[in-house]
């Protein structure tokens, strides 16, 4: 006999598990289905973010940053360490432990909030009178029936045409997180978030890293002034970034990977590396969902078609996160998961796409929210700009990291904040103030008049806000 639920969530990533928990908190009988496995075959909820994305990459970034500080910066503080070495196996083991803690934390939250968890692949079977029949293919096969279904199946790494991931030589984000020893030469195709973060990890540990980017500009989605500042920092670190390239044949052999390409001048080039990370974006994951079996509409990219409220073309079926339109960000998925659960309960769940922050966790960190200066120019919006360098910030000097700046963009007439862009230390944390301000329609003057602790990096945001009106408190 089928098990009956008010809400069934297919996928236990950020959108899925958060949506399931919120629905349970609102009084629904909820099931969440997730197929991720740990190395022992047990459940590992959390999706790409927890298992092979946000969480493990930050663990490796932290370890590699400690290593670089010990090698290059401790002496500035009077700390003598002698020769510093990296045990890659131990570093990866720590990363795995961090991942498991997050997996276990989600399972605990399911239990605490009375969410029924099913380990396996969930797929549609058919529409029934009481909702939808969902099959769970795991160690044992089960059939569930849900009045409402939330699809949160995430995304997969995009491969180059004709070049499959083998996760030994040609790596997706998954393989890039499991490299067992520091490669002498590492190639990265794509200078987006994953490419820059993984390239930074292995560059810090001693790899000779070359990043090949097809676009003629660096970080085209980032404010141009911020992107240029970040590029200067990466160049100084020794991260080689080539723009405007066209990738040709890629061949693997006993000695590694050979990449043929043409550079921005149209000249034929070859790059021989031990490992190659391909990070050219991600594609929505609807594999095995049996969308066609129930008539669930997909677009030309394979994403599930939804309206502004995350409703699909099927009554009672919703979709959130990477598998639908919008930025493929874990926190965007979480917001949609909560909003859908509240909409099912008859409430007015809300997601503001204009105040979703973006972060690249390199060093320097890059973070932004709202529109860039080039977008405002293209849209004909009259604006004011103000910026402030961390070089003039006392806390940044004490930290020994004065790279970068904070930049504010405000409406020329109303002073409403239209965008905030940061490159520098702790940008991922500093951007939250801008998100709150923009959510409440604050002006640049509002930030300028708020008392910020001294000394703190956040003083740079105050100074940038002051600079919008050509003012400063930094004497």
Buried (B, 14 or more C-beta within 10 A) or exposed (E): EBBBBBBBBBBBBBBBBBBBBBBBBBEBBBBBBBBBBBEEEEBBBBBBBBBBBBBBBBBBBBBBBBBBBBBEEEEEEEEEEEEEEBEBEEBBEBBBEBBBEBBBBBBEBBEEBEBBBBBBBBBBBEBEEEBBBBBBBBEEEBEBBBBBBBBBBBBBBBBBEEBEBEEEBBBBBBBBBBBEEBBEBBBBBBBBBBBBBBBBBBBBBBBBBBBBBBEEBBBBEBBBBBBBBBBBBBEEBEBBBBBBBEBEEBEBEEEBBBBBBBBEEEEEBEBEBBBBBBBBEBBBBBEEBBBEEBEBEBEEEBBBBBEEBBBBEBEBBBBBBBBBBBEBBBBBBBBBBBBBBBBBBEEEBEBEEEBBBBBBBBBBBBBBBBBBBBBBEEEEBEBBBBBBBBEBBBBBEEBEBBBBBBBBBBBEEEBBBBBBBBBBBBBBBBBEBBBEBBEEEBBBBBBBEBEBEEBBBBBBBBBBBBBBBEEBEBE
